Amino acid sequence: MARLKQAKEEAEKEIAAIRAQMEAEFQRKVAESSGDSGANVKRLEQETEAKIHNLKAEAERISHDVVQMLLKHVTSVRN
């Protein structure tokens, strides 16, 4: 019984050590990924601005044609 109790205590110590090691590794990974979040935000903002710029340029390029097409359909009479 004494040996069983001793084995149980040793196992609990090992579990605690492994748990502390895994927790430390988890905290390190969280710190690494949160450090990159500022760079990711900046990159996403730049990509978004580029897409908005492209959409505005495309809309400006085809707006005249769209207006002409709408006027044609609105002013045409069908029997």
mmCIF file of the N, C-alpha and C atoms, coordinates in Angstrom:
data_MODEL
# 
_entry.id   MODEL 
# 
loop_
_atom_site.group_PDB 
_atom_site.id 
_atom_site.type_symbol 
_atom_site.label_atom_id 
_atom_site.label_alt_id 
_atom_site.label_comp_id 
_atom_site.label_asym_id 
_atom_site.label_entity_id 
_atom_site.label_seq_id 
_atom_site.pdbx_PDB_ins_code 
_atom_site.Cartn_x 
_atom_site.Cartn_y 
_atom_site.Cartn_z 
_atom_site.occupancy 
_atom_site.B_iso_or_equiv 
_atom_site.pdbx_formal_charge 
_atom_site.auth_seq_id 
_atom_site.auth_comp_id 
_atom_site.auth_asym_id 
_atom_site.auth_atom_id 
_atom_site.pdbx_PDB_model_num 
ATOM 1   N N  . MET A 1 1  ? 0.828   -1.200 0.000   1.00 0.00 ? 1  MET A N  1 
ATOM 2   C CA . MET A 1 1  ? 0.000   0.000  0.000   1.00 0.00 ? 1  MET A CA 1 
ATOM 3   C C  . MET A 1 1  ? 0.868   1.257  0.000   1.00 0.00 ? 1  MET A C  1 
ATOM 4   N N  . ALA A 1 2  ? 1.976   1.191  0.738   1.00 0.00 ? 2  ALA A N  1 
ATOM 5   C CA . ALA A 1 2  ? 2.863   2.356  0.796   1.00 0.00 ? 2  ALA A CA 1 
ATOM 6   C C  . ALA A 1 2  ? 3.471   2.610  -0.581  1.00 0.00 ? 2  ALA A C  1 
ATOM 7   N N  . ARG A 1 3  ? 3.862   1.543  -1.254  1.00 0.00 ? 3  ARG A N  1 
ATOM 8   C CA . ARG A 1 3  ? 4.448   1.692  -2.597  1.00 0.00 ? 3  ARG A CA 1 
ATOM 9   C C  . ARG A 1 3  ? 3.412   2.224  -3.588  1.00 0.00 ? 3  ARG A C  1 
ATOM 10  N N  . LEU A 1 4  ? 2.165   1.779  -3.479  1.00 0.00 ? 4  LEU A N  1 
ATOM 11  C CA . LEU A 1 4  ? 1.089   2.270  -4.343  1.00 0.00 ? 4  LEU A CA 1 
ATOM 12  C C  . LEU A 1 4  ? 0.852   3.757  -4.119  1.00 0.00 ? 4  LEU A C  1 
ATOM 13  N N  . LYS A 1 5  ? 0.873   4.174  -2.859  1.00 0.00 ? 5  LYS A N  1 
ATOM 14  C CA . LYS A 1 5  ? 0.691   5.587  -2.527  1.00 0.00 ? 5  LYS A CA 1 
ATOM 15  C C  . LYS A 1 5  ? 1.853   6.412  -3.078  1.00 0.00 ? 5  LYS A C  1 
ATOM 16  N N  . GLN A 1 6  ? 3.061   5.874  -2.955  1.00 0.00 ? 6  GLN A N  1 
ATOM 17  C CA . GLN A 1 6  ? 4.238   6.564  -3.453  1.00 0.00 ? 6  GLN A CA 1 
ATOM 18  C C  . GLN A 1 6  ? 4.186   6.678  -4.981  1.00 0.00 ? 6  GLN A C  1 
ATOM 19  N N  . ALA A 1 7  ? 3.760   5.627  -5.663  1.00 0.00 ? 7  ALA A N  1 
ATOM 20  C CA . ALA A 1 7  ? 3.655   5.642  -7.123  1.00 0.00 ? 7  ALA A CA 1 
ATOM 21  C C  . ALA A 1 7  ? 2.608   6.667  -7.569  1.00 0.00 ? 7  ALA A C  1 
ATOM 22  N N  . LYS A 1 8  ? 1.520   6.750  -6.831  1.00 0.00 ? 8  LYS A N  1 
ATOM 23  C CA . LYS A 1 8  ? 0.475   7.720  -7.149  1.00 0.00 ? 8  LYS A CA 1 
ATOM 24  C C  . LYS A 1 8  ? 0.995   9.144  -7.011  1.00 0.00 ? 8  LYS A C  1 
ATOM 25  N N  . GLU A 1 9  ? 1.739   9.421  -5.951  1.00 0.00 ? 9  GLU A N  1 
ATOM 26  C CA . GLU A 1 9  ? 2.294   10.753 -5.733  1.00 0.00 ? 9  GLU A CA 1 
ATOM 27  C C  . GLU A 1 9  ? 3.306   11.115 -6.823  1.00 0.00 ? 9  GLU A C  1 
ATOM 28  N N  . GLU A 1 10 ? 4.121   10.129 -7.219  1.00 0.00 ? 10 GLU A N  1 
ATOM 29  C CA . GLU A 1 10 ? 5.084   10.363 -8.293  1.00 0.00 ? 10 GLU A CA 1 
ATOM 30  C C  . GLU A 1 10 ? 4.374   10.657 -9.619  1.00 0.00 ? 10 GLU A C  1 
ATOM 31  N N  . ALA A 1 11 ? 3.317   9.925  -9.887  1.00 0.00 ? 11 ALA A N  1 
ATOM 32  C CA . ALA A 1 11 ? 2.550   10.148 -11.116 1.00 0.00 ? 11 ALA A CA 1 
ATOM 33  C C  . ALA A 1 11 ? 1.919   11.535 -11.110 1.00 0.00 ? 11 ALA A C  1 
ATOM 34  N N  . GLU A 1 12 ? 1.399   11.959 -9.970  1.00 0.00 ? 12 GLU A N  1 
ATOM 35  C CA . GLU A 1 12 ? 0.797   13.288 -9.874  1.00 0.00 ? 12 GLU A CA 1 
ATOM 36  C C  . GLU A 1 12 ? 1.841   14.380 -10.095 1.00 0.00 ? 12 GLU A C  1 
ATOM 37  N N  . LYS A 1 13 ? 3.056   14.171 -9.601  1.00 0.00 ? 13 LYS A N  1 
ATOM 38  C CA . LYS A 1 13 ? 4.136   15.139 -9.817  1.00 0.00 ? 13 LYS A CA 1 
ATOM 39  C C  . LYS A 1 13 ? 4.500   15.221 -11.302 1.00 0.00 ? 13 LYS A C  1 
ATOM 40  N N  . GLU A 1 14 ? 4.571   14.053 -11.952 1.00 0.00 ? 14 GLU A N  1 
ATOM 41  C CA . GLU A 1 14 ? 4.874   14.034 -13.389 1.00 0.00 ? 14 GLU A CA 1 
ATOM 42  C C  . GLU A 1 14 ? 3.779   14.745 -14.182 1.00 0.00 ? 14 GLU A C  1 
ATOM 43  N N  . ILE A 1 15 ? 2.548   14.478 -13.826 1.00 0.00 ? 15 ILE A N  1 
ATOM 44  C CA . ILE A 1 15 ? 1.412   15.117 -14.510 1.00 0.00 ? 15 ILE A CA 1 
ATOM 45  C C  . ILE A 1 15 ? 1.480   16.629 -14.337 1.00 0.00 ? 15 ILE A C  1 
ATOM 46  N N  . ALA A 1 16 ? 1.772   17.088 -13.133 1.00 0.00 ? 16 ALA A N  1 
ATOM 47  C CA . ALA A 1 16 ? 1.868   18.525 -12.874 1.00 0.00 ? 16 ALA A CA 1 
ATOM 48  C C  . ALA A 1 16 ? 2.998   19.150 -13.695 1.00 0.00 ? 16 ALA A C  1 
ATOM 49  N N  . ALA A 1 17 ? 4.130   18.440 -13.797 1.00 0.00 ? 17 ALA A N  1 
ATOM 50  C CA . ALA A 1 17 ? 5.264   18.969 -14.570 1.00 0.00 ? 17 ALA A CA 1 
ATOM 51  C C  . ALA A 1 17 ? 4.914   19.048 -16.058 1.00 0.00 ? 17 ALA A C  1 
ATOM 52  N N  . ILE A 1 18 ? 4.285   18.011 -16.571 1.00 0.00 ? 18 ILE A N  1 
ATOM 53  C CA . ILE A 1 18 ? 3.893   18.008 -17.991 1.00 0.00 ? 18 ILE A CA 1 
ATOM 54  C C  . ILE A 1 18 ? 2.861   19.087 -18.255 1.00 0.00 ? 18 ILE A C  1 
ATOM 55  N N  . ARG A 1 19 ? 1.908   19.232 -17.340 1.00 0.00 ? 19 ARG A N  1 
ATOM 56  C CA . ARG A 1 19 ? 0.874   20.263 -17.500 1.00 0.00 ? 19 ARG A CA 1 
ATOM 57  C C  . ARG A 1 19 ? 1.498   21.656 -17.514 1.00 0.00 ? 19 ARG A C  1 
ATOM 58  N N  . ALA A 1 20 ? 2.465   21.903 -16.631 1.00 0.00 ? 20 ALA A N  1 
ATOM 59  C CA . ALA A 1 20 ? 3.149   23.210 -16.587 1.00 0.00 ? 20 ALA A CA 1 
ATOM 60  C C  . ALA A 1 20 ? 3.923   23.446 -17.880 1.00 0.00 ? 20 ALA A C  1 
ATOM 61  N N  . GLN A 1 21 ? 4.578   22.393 -18.392 1.00 0.00 ? 21 GLN A N  1 
ATOM 62  C CA . GLN A 1 21 ? 5.331   22.517 -19.645 1.00 0.00 ? 21 GLN A CA 1 
ATOM 63  C C  . GLN A 1 21 ? 4.395   22.832 -20.810 1.00 0.00 ? 21 GLN A C  1 
ATOM 64  N N  . MET A 1 22 ? 3.272   22.135 -20.887 1.00 0.00 ? 22 MET A N  1 
ATOM 65  C CA . MET A 1 22 ? 2.309   22.374 -21.972 1.00 0.00 ? 22 MET A CA 1 
ATOM 66  C C  . MET A 1 22 ? 1.696   23.764 -21.864 1.00 0.00 ? 22 MET A C  1 
ATOM 67  N N  . GLU A 1 23 ? 1.415   24.203 -20.648 1.00 0.00 ? 23 GLU A N  1 
ATOM 68  C CA . GLU A 1 23 ? 0.859   25.538 -20.436 1.00 0.00 ? 23 GLU A CA 1 
ATOM 69  C C  . GLU A 1 23 ? 1.846   26.607 -20.882 1.00 0.00 ? 23 GLU A C  1 
ATOM 70  N N  . ALA A 1 24 ? 3.131   26.408 -20.547 1.00 0.00 ? 24 ALA A N  1 
ATOM 71  C CA . ALA A 1 24 ? 4.160   27.372 -20.945 1.00 0.00 ? 24 ALA A CA 1 
ATOM 72  C C  . ALA A 1 24 ? 4.279   27.424 -22.468 1.00 0.00 ? 24 ALA A C  1 
ATOM 73  N N  . GLU A 1 25 ? 4.218   26.266 -23.116 1.00 0.00 ? 25 GLU A N  1 
ATOM 74  C CA . GLU A 1 25 ? 4.292   26.245 -24.580 1.00 0.00 ? 25 GLU A CA 1 
ATOM 75  C C  . GLU A 1 25 ? 3.071   26.917 -25.199 1.00 0.00 ? 25 GLU A C  1 
ATOM 76  N N  . PHE A 1 26 ? 1.904   26.687 -24.620 1.00 0.00 ? 26 PHE A N  1 
ATOM 77  C CA . PHE A 1 26 ? 0.683   27.334 -25.105 1.00 0.00 ? 26 PHE A CA 1 
ATOM 78  C C  . PHE A 1 26 ? 0.786   28.853 -24.973 1.00 0.00 ? 26 PHE A C  1 
ATOM 79  N N  . GLN A 1 27 ? 1.245   29.326 -23.830 1.00 0.00 ? 27 GLN A N  1 
ATOM 80  C CA . GLN A 1 27 ? 1.382   30.767 -23.612 1.00 0.00 ? 27 GLN A CA 1 
ATOM 81  C C  . GLN A 1 27 ? 2.389   31.373 -24.597 1.00 0.00 ? 27 GLN A C  1 
ATOM 82  N N  . ARG A 1 28 ? 3.459   30.634 -24.899 1.00 0.00 ? 28 ARG A N  1 
ATOM 83  C CA . ARG A 1 28 ? 4.454   31.112 -25.866 1.00 0.00 ? 28 ARG A CA 1 
ATOM 84  C C  . ARG A 1 28 ? 3.829   31.236 -27.255 1.00 0.00 ? 28 ARG A C  1 
ATOM 85  N N  . LYS A 1 29 ? 3.041   30.254 -27.652 1.00 0.00 ? 29 LYS A N  1 
ATOM 86  C CA . LYS A 1 29 ? 2.400   30.304 -28.966 1.00 0.00 ? 29 LYS A CA 1 
ATOM 87  C C  . LYS A 1 29 ? 1.382   31.440 -29.042 1.00 0.00 ? 29 LYS A C  1 
ATOM 88  N N  . VAL A 1 30 ? 0.658   31.654 -27.962 1.00 0.00 ? 30 VAL A N  1 
ATOM 89  C CA . VAL A 1 30 ? -0.306  32.757 -27.926 1.00 0.00 ? 30 VAL A CA 1 
ATOM 90  C C  . VAL A 1 30 ? 0.422   34.085 -28.061 1.00 0.00 ? 30 VAL A C  1 
ATOM 91  N N  . ALA A 1 31 ? 1.542   34.226 -27.366 1.00 0.00 ? 31 ALA A N  1 
ATOM 92  C CA . ALA A 1 31 ? 2.319   35.468 -27.438 1.00 0.00 ? 31 ALA A CA 1 
ATOM 93  C C  . ALA A 1 31 ? 2.866   35.682 -28.848 1.00 0.00 ? 31 ALA A C  1 
ATOM 94  N N  . GLU A 1 32 ? 3.315   34.617 -29.503 1.00 0.00 ? 32 GLU A N  1 
ATOM 95  C CA . GLU A 1 32 ? 3.835   34.741 -30.870 1.00 0.00 ? 32 GLU A CA 1 
ATOM 96  C C  . GLU A 1 32 ? 2.748   35.158 -31.839 1.00 0.00 ? 32 GLU A C  1 
ATOM 97  N N  . SER A 1 33 ? 1.580   34.539 -31.728 1.00 0.00 ? 33 SER A N  1 
ATOM 98  C CA . SER A 1 33 ? 0.516   34.849 -32.679 1.00 0.00 ? 33 SER A CA 1 
ATOM 99  C C  . SER A 1 33 ? -0.092  36.225 -32.439 1.00 0.00 ? 33 SER A C  1 
ATOM 100 N N  . SER A 1 34 ? -0.154  36.672 -31.192 1.00 0.00 ? 34 SER A N  1 
ATOM 101 C CA . SER A 1 34 ? -0.724  37.991 -30.921 1.00 0.00 ? 34 SER A CA 1 
ATOM 102 C C  . SER A 1 34 ? 0.228   39.091 -31.354 1.00 0.00 ? 34 SER A C  1 
ATOM 103 N N  . GLY A 1 35 ? 1.504   38.817 -31.394 1.00 0.00 ? 35 GLY A N  1 
ATOM 104 C CA . GLY A 1 35 ? 2.475   39.805 -31.857 1.00 0.00 ? 35 GLY A CA 1 
ATOM 105 C C  . GLY A 1 35 ? 2.322   40.100 -33.328 1.00 0.00 ? 35 GLY A C  1 
ATOM 106 N N  . ASP A 1 36 ? 1.861   39.126 -34.102 1.00 0.00 ? 36 ASP A N  1 
ATOM 107 C CA . ASP A 1 36 ? 1.675   39.292 -35.535 1.00 0.00 ? 36 ASP A CA 1 
ATOM 108 C C  . ASP A 1 36 ? 0.344   39.945 -35.889 1.00 0.00 ? 36 ASP A C  1 
ATOM 109 N N  . SER A 1 37 ? -0.557  40.068 -34.930 1.00 0.00 ? 37 SER A N  1 
ATOM 110 C CA . SER A 1 37 ? -1.885  40.579 -35.245 1.00 0.00 ? 37 SER A CA 1 
ATOM 111 C C  . SER A 1 37 ? -1.835  42.011 -35.762 1.00 0.00 ? 37 SER A C  1 
ATOM 112 N N  . GLY A 1 38 ? -0.927  42.824 -35.261 1.00 0.00 ? 38 GLY A N  1 
ATOM 113 C CA . GLY A 1 38 ? -0.796  44.194 -35.759 1.00 0.00 ? 38 GLY A CA 1 
ATOM 114 C C  . GLY A 1 38 ? -0.377  44.211 -37.208 1.00 0.00 ? 38 GLY A C  1 
ATOM 115 N N  . ALA A 1 39 ? 0.554   43.352 -37.583 1.00 0.00 ? 39 ALA A N  1 
ATOM 116 C CA . ALA A 1 39 ? 1.000   43.267 -38.971 1.00 0.00 ? 39 ALA A CA 1 
ATOM 117 C C  . ALA A 1 39 ? -0.121  42.742 -39.851 1.00 0.00 ? 39 ALA A C  1 
ATOM 118 N N  . ASN A 1 40 ? -0.888  41.775 -39.347 1.00 0.00 ? 40 ASN A N  1 
ATOM 119 C CA . ASN A 1 40 ? -2.007  41.233 -40.122 1.00 0.00 ? 40 ASN A CA 1 
ATOM 120 C C  . ASN A 1 40 ? -3.080  42.282 -40.360 1.00 0.00 ? 40 ASN A C  1 
ATOM 121 N N  . VAL A 1 41 ? -3.363  43.069 -39.340 1.00 0.00 ? 41 VAL A N  1 
ATOM 122 C CA . VAL A 1 41 ? -4.369  44.127 -39.476 1.00 0.00 ? 41 VAL A CA 1 
ATOM 123 C C  . VAL A 1 41 ? -3.928  45.139 -40.530 1.00 0.00 ? 41 VAL A C  1 
ATOM 124 N N  . LYS A 1 42 ? -2.667  45.533 -40.471 1.00 0.00 ? 42 LYS A N  1 
ATOM 125 C CA . LYS A 1 42 ? -2.151  46.512 -41.437 1.00 0.00 ? 42 LYS A CA 1 
ATOM 126 C C  . LYS A 1 42 ? -2.200  45.952 -42.851 1.00 0.00 ? 42 LYS A C  1 
ATOM 127 N N  . ARG A 1 43 ? -1.819  44.675 -43.015 1.00 0.00 ? 43 ARG A N  1 
ATOM 128 C CA . ARG A 1 43 ? -1.844  44.035 -44.333 1.00 0.00 ? 43 ARG A CA 1 
ATOM 129 C C  . ARG A 1 43 ? -3.284  43.966 -44.862 1.00 0.00 ? 43 ARG A C  1 
ATOM 130 N N  . LEU A 1 44 ? -4.223  43.598 -43.998 1.00 0.00 ? 44 LEU A N  1 
ATOM 131 C CA . LEU A 1 44 ? -5.626  43.514 -44.413 1.00 0.00 ? 44 LEU A CA 1 
ATOM 132 C C  . LEU A 1 44 ? -6.174  44.887 -44.784 1.00 0.00 ? 44 LEU A C  1 
ATOM 133 N N  . GLU A 1 45 ? -5.784  45.919 -44.044 1.00 0.00 ? 45 GLU A N  1 
ATOM 134 C CA . GLU A 1 45 ? -6.233  47.269 -44.381 1.00 0.00 ? 45 GLU A CA 1 
ATOM 135 C C  . GLU A 1 45 ? -5.702  47.693 -45.741 1.00 0.00 ? 45 GLU A C  1 
ATOM 136 N N  . GLN A 1 46 ? -4.445  47.371 -46.030 1.00 0.00 ? 46 GLN A N  1 
ATOM 137 C CA . GLN A 1 46 ? -3.871  47.714 -47.330 1.00 0.00 ? 46 GLN A CA 1 
ATOM 138 C C  . GLN A 1 46 ? -4.576  46.972 -48.459 1.00 0.00 ? 46 GLN A C  1 
ATOM 139 N N  . GLU A 1 47 ? -4.841  45.678 -48.250 1.00 0.00 ? 47 GLU A N  1 
ATOM 140 C CA . GLU A 1 47 ? -5.545  44.899 -49.267 1.00 0.00 ? 47 GLU A CA 1 
ATOM 141 C C  . GLU A 1 47 ? -6.950  45.451 -49.493 1.00 0.00 ? 47 GLU A C  1 
ATOM 142 N N  . THR A 1 48 ? -7.618  45.819 -48.404 1.00 0.00 ? 48 THR A N  1 
ATOM 143 C CA . THR A 1 48 ? -8.973  46.363 -48.515 1.00 0.00 ? 48 THR A CA 1 
ATOM 144 C C  . THR A 1 48 ? -8.970  47.678 -49.282 1.00 0.00 ? 48 THR A C  1 
ATOM 145 N N  . GLU A 1 49 ? -8.029  48.549 -48.960 1.00 0.00 ? 49 GLU A N  1 
ATOM 146 C CA . GLU A 1 49 ? -7.928  49.827 -49.672 1.00 0.00 ? 49 GLU A CA 1 
ATOM 147 C C  . GLU A 1 49 ? -7.665  49.605 -51.155 1.00 0.00 ? 49 GLU A C  1 
ATOM 148 N N  . ALA A 1 50 ? -6.804  48.650 -51.489 1.00 0.00 ? 50 ALA A N  1 
ATOM 149 C CA . ALA A 1 50 ? -6.513  48.361 -52.897 1.00 0.00 ? 50 ALA A CA 1 
ATOM 150 C C  . ALA A 1 50 ? -7.757  47.855 -53.608 1.00 0.00 ? 50 ALA A C  1 
ATOM 151 N N  . LYS A 1 51 ? -8.527  46.990 -52.955 1.00 0.00 ? 51 LYS A N  1 
ATOM 152 C CA . LYS A 1 51 ? -9.754  46.464 -53.568 1.00 0.00 ? 51 LYS A CA 1 
ATOM 153 C C  . LYS A 1 51 ? -10.791 47.571 -53.757 1.00 0.00 ? 51 LYS A C  1 
ATOM 154 N N  . ILE A 1 52 ? -10.917 48.432 -52.767 1.00 0.00 ? 52 ILE A N  1 
ATOM 155 C CA . ILE A 1 52 ? -11.864 49.557 -52.879 1.00 0.00 ? 52 ILE A CA 1 
ATOM 156 C C  . ILE A 1 52 ? -11.462 50.460 -54.039 1.00 0.00 ? 52 ILE A C  1 
ATOM 157 N N  . HIS A 1 53 ? -10.180 50.736 -54.142 1.00 0.00 ? 53 HIS A N  1 
ATOM 158 C CA . HIS A 1 53 ? -9.684  51.576 -55.232 1.00 0.00 ? 53 HIS A CA 1 
ATOM 159 C C  . HIS A 1 53 ? -9.995  50.929 -56.587 1.00 0.00 ? 53 HIS A C  1 
ATOM 160 N N  . ASN A 1 54 ? -9.758  49.626 -56.703 1.00 0.00 ? 54 ASN A N  1 
ATOM 161 C CA . ASN A 1 54 ? -10.041 48.920 -57.958 1.00 0.00 ? 54 ASN A CA 1 
ATOM 162 C C  . ASN A 1 54 ? -11.526 48.947 -58.296 1.00 0.00 ? 54 ASN A C  1 
ATOM 163 N N  . LEU A 1 55 ? -12.375 48.752 -57.291 1.00 0.00 ? 55 LEU A N  1 
ATOM 164 C CA . LEU A 1 55 ? -13.820 48.780 -57.523 1.00 0.00 ? 55 LEU A CA 1 
ATOM 165 C C  . LEU A 1 55 ? -14.287 50.161 -57.972 1.00 0.00 ? 55 LEU A C  1 
ATOM 166 N N  . LYS A 1 56 ? -13.766 51.200 -57.329 1.00 0.00 ? 56 LYS A N  1 
ATOM 167 C CA . LYS A 1 56 ? -14.149 52.553 -57.721 1.00 0.00 ? 56 LYS A CA 1 
ATOM 168 C C  . LYS A 1 56 ? -13.693 52.864 -59.143 1.00 0.00 ? 56 LYS A C  1 
ATOM 169 N N  . ALA A 1 57 ? -12.486 52.439 -59.493 1.00 0.00 ? 57 ALA A N  1 
ATOM 170 C CA . ALA A 1 57 ? -11.985 52.678 -60.845 1.00 0.00 ? 57 ALA A CA 1 
ATOM 171 C C  . ALA A 1 57 ? -12.829 51.931 -61.868 1.00 0.00 ? 57 ALA A C  1 
ATOM 172 N N  . GLU A 1 58 ? -13.187 50.703 -61.573 1.00 0.00 ? 58 GLU A N  1 
ATOM 173 C CA . GLU A 1 58 ? -14.016 49.913 -62.500 1.00 0.00 ? 58 GLU A CA 1 
ATOM 174 C C  . GLU A 1 58 ? -15.407 50.521 -62.644 1.00 0.00 ? 58 GLU A C  1 
ATOM 175 N N  . ALA A 1 59 ? -15.989 50.974 -61.518 1.00 0.00 ? 59 ALA A N  1 
ATOM 176 C CA . ALA A 1 59 ? -17.315 51.593 -61.564 1.00 0.00 ? 59 ALA A CA 1 
ATOM 177 C C  . ALA A 1 59 ? -17.270 52.876 -62.392 1.00 0.00 ? 59 ALA A C  1 
ATOM 178 N N  . GLU A 1 60 ? -16.221 53.652 -62.223 1.00 0.00 ? 60 GLU A N  1 
ATOM 179 C CA . GLU A 1 60 ? -16.078 54.884 -62.985 1.00 0.00 ? 60 GLU A CA 1 
ATOM 180 C C  . GLU A 1 60 ? -15.919 54.587 -64.477 1.00 0.00 ? 60 GLU A C  1 
ATOM 181 N N  . ARG A 1 61 ? -15.215 53.507 -64.776 1.00 0.00 ? 61 ARG A N  1 
ATOM 182 C CA . ARG A 1 61 ? -14.960 53.153 -66.171 1.00 0.00 ? 61 ARG A CA 1 
ATOM 183 C C  . ARG A 1 61 ? -16.241 52.726 -66.890 1.00 0.00 ? 61 ARG A C  1 
ATOM 184 N N  . ILE A 1 62 ? -17.124 51.999 -66.209 1.00 0.00 ? 62 ILE A N  1 
ATOM 185 C CA . ILE A 1 62 ? -18.312 51.481 -66.898 1.00 0.00 ? 62 ILE A CA 1 
ATOM 186 C C  . ILE A 1 62 ? -19.595 52.264 -66.597 1.00 0.00 ? 62 ILE A C  1 
ATOM 187 N N  . SER A 1 63 ? -19.524 53.284 -65.769 1.00 0.00 ? 63 SER A N  1 
ATOM 188 C CA . SER A 1 63 ? -20.742 53.993 -65.376 1.00 0.00 ? 63 SER A CA 1 
ATOM 189 C C  . SER A 1 63 ? -21.442 54.633 -66.570 1.00 0.00 ? 63 SER A C  1 
ATOM 190 N N  . HIS A 1 64 ? -20.707 55.195 -67.494 1.00 0.00 ? 64 HIS A N  1 
ATOM 191 C CA . HIS A 1 64 ? -21.322 55.811 -68.667 1.00 0.00 ? 64 HIS A CA 1 
ATOM 192 C C  . HIS A 1 64 ? -22.103 54.777 -69.471 1.00 0.00 ? 64 HIS A C  1 
ATOM 193 N N  . ASP A 1 65 ? -21.515 53.609 -69.684 1.00 0.00 ? 65 ASP A N  1 
ATOM 194 C CA . ASP A 1 65 ? -22.200 52.558 -70.447 1.00 0.00 ? 65 ASP A CA 1 
ATOM 195 C C  . ASP A 1 65 ? -23.453 52.076 -69.733 1.00 0.00 ? 65 ASP A C  1 
ATOM 196 N N  . VAL A 1 66 ? -23.396 51.960 -68.419 1.00 0.00 ? 66 VAL A N  1 
ATOM 197 C CA . VAL A 1 66 ? -24.561 51.509 -67.652 1.00 0.00 ? 66 VAL A CA 1 
ATOM 198 C C  . VAL A 1 66 ? -25.674 52.536 -67.741 1.00 0.00 ? 66 VAL A C  1 
ATOM 199 N N  . VAL A 1 67 ? -25.340 53.798 -67.617 1.00 0.00 ? 67 VAL A N  1 
ATOM 200 C CA . VAL A 1 67 ? -26.349 54.860 -67.719 1.00 0.00 ? 67 VAL A CA 1 
ATOM 201 C C  . VAL A 1 67 ? -26.995 54.842 -69.103 1.00 0.00 ? 67 VAL A C  1 
ATOM 202 N N  . GLN A 1 68 ? -26.196 54.701 -70.141 1.00 0.00 ? 68 GLN A N  1 
ATOM 203 C CA . GLN A 1 68 ? -26.735 54.658 -71.499 1.00 0.00 ? 68 GLN A CA 1 
ATOM 204 C C  . GLN A 1 68 ? -27.656 53.454 -71.686 1.00 0.00 ? 68 GLN A C  1 
ATOM 205 N N  . MET A 1 69 ? -27.273 52.306 -71.167 1.00 0.00 ? 69 MET A N  1 
ATOM 206 C CA . MET A 1 69 ? -28.099 51.108 -71.279 1.00 0.00 ? 69 MET A CA 1 
ATOM 207 C C  . MET A 1 69 ? -29.425 51.306 -70.546 1.00 0.00 ? 69 MET A C  1 
ATOM 208 N N  . LEU A 1 70 ? -29.384 51.886 -69.340 1.00 0.00 ? 70 LEU A N  1 
ATOM 209 C CA . LEU A 1 70 ? -30.612 52.123 -68.584 1.00 0.00 ? 70 LEU A CA 1 
ATOM 210 C C  . LEU A 1 70 ? -31.516 53.118 -69.309 1.00 0.00 ? 70 LEU A C  1 
ATOM 211 N N  . LEU A 1 71 ? -30.944 54.193 -69.826 1.00 0.00 ? 71 LEU A N  1 
ATOM 212 C CA . LEU A 1 71 ? -31.750 55.160 -70.570 1.00 0.00 ? 71 LEU A CA 1 
ATOM 213 C C  . LEU A 1 71 ? -32.394 54.518 -71.788 1.00 0.00 ? 71 LEU A C  1 
ATOM 214 N N  . LYS A 1 72 ? -31.664 53.669 -72.477 1.00 0.00 ? 72 LYS A N  1 
ATOM 215 C CA . LYS A 1 72 ? -32.200 52.993 -73.656 1.00 0.00 ? 72 LYS A CA 1 
ATOM 216 C C  . LYS A 1 72 ? -33.405 52.130 -73.287 1.00 0.00 ? 72 LYS A C  1 
ATOM 217 N N  . HIS A 1 73 ? -33.276 51.377 -72.203 1.00 0.00 ? 73 HIS A N  1 
ATOM 218 C CA . HIS A 1 73 ? -34.374 50.482 -71.801 1.00 0.00 ? 73 HIS A CA 1 
ATOM 219 C C  . HIS A 1 73 ? -35.548 51.264 -71.222 1.00 0.00 ? 73 HIS A C  1 
ATOM 220 N N  . VAL A 1 74 ? -35.308 52.341 -70.546 1.00 0.00 ? 74 VAL A N  1 
ATOM 221 C CA . VAL A 1 74 ? -36.371 53.111 -69.950 1.00 0.00 ? 74 VAL A CA 1 
ATOM 222 C C  . VAL A 1 74 ? -37.152 53.886 -70.992 1.00 0.00 ? 74 VAL A C  1 
ATOM 223 N N  . THR A 1 75 ? -36.442 54.384 -71.989 1.00 0.00 ? 75 THR A N  1 
ATOM 224 C CA . THR A 1 75 ? -37.118 55.232 -72.986 1.00 0.00 ? 75 THR A CA 1 
ATOM 225 C C  . THR A 1 75 ? -37.637 54.457 -74.179 1.00 0.00 ? 75 THR A C  1 
ATOM 226 N N  . SER A 1 76 ? -37.353 53.190 -74.283 1.00 0.00 ? 76 SER A N  1 
ATOM 227 C CA . SER A 1 76 ? -37.890 52.427 -75.423 1.00 0.00 ? 76 SER A CA 1 
ATOM 228 C C  . SER A 1 76 ? -39.319 51.962 -75.106 1.00 0.00 ? 76 SER A C  1 
ATOM 229 N N  . VAL A 1 77 ? -40.136 51.943 -76.141 1.00 0.00 ? 77 VAL A N  1 
ATOM 230 C CA . VAL A 1 77 ? -41.534 51.558 -75.978 1.00 0.00 ? 77 VAL A CA 1 
ATOM 231 C C  . VAL A 1 77 ? -41.751 50.239 -76.713 1.00 0.00 ? 77 VAL A C  1 
ATOM 232 N N  . ARG A 1 78 ? -42.411 49.331 -76.030 1.00 0.00 ? 78 ARG A N  1 
ATOM 233 C CA . ARG A 1 78 ? -42.736 48.052 -76.641 1.00 0.00 ? 78 ARG A CA 1 
ATOM 234 C C  . ARG A 1 78 ? -44.238 47.965 -76.853 1.00 0.00 ? 78 ARG A C  1 
ATOM 235 N N  . ASN A 1 79 ? -44.595 47.314 -77.938 1.00 0.00 ? 79 ASN A N  1 
ATOM 236 C CA . ASN A 1 79 ? -46.021 47.138 -78.238 1.00 0.00 ? 79 ASN A CA 1 
ATOM 237 C C  . ASN A 1 79 ? -46.523 45.823 -77.756 1.00 0.00 ? 79 ASN A C  1 
# 
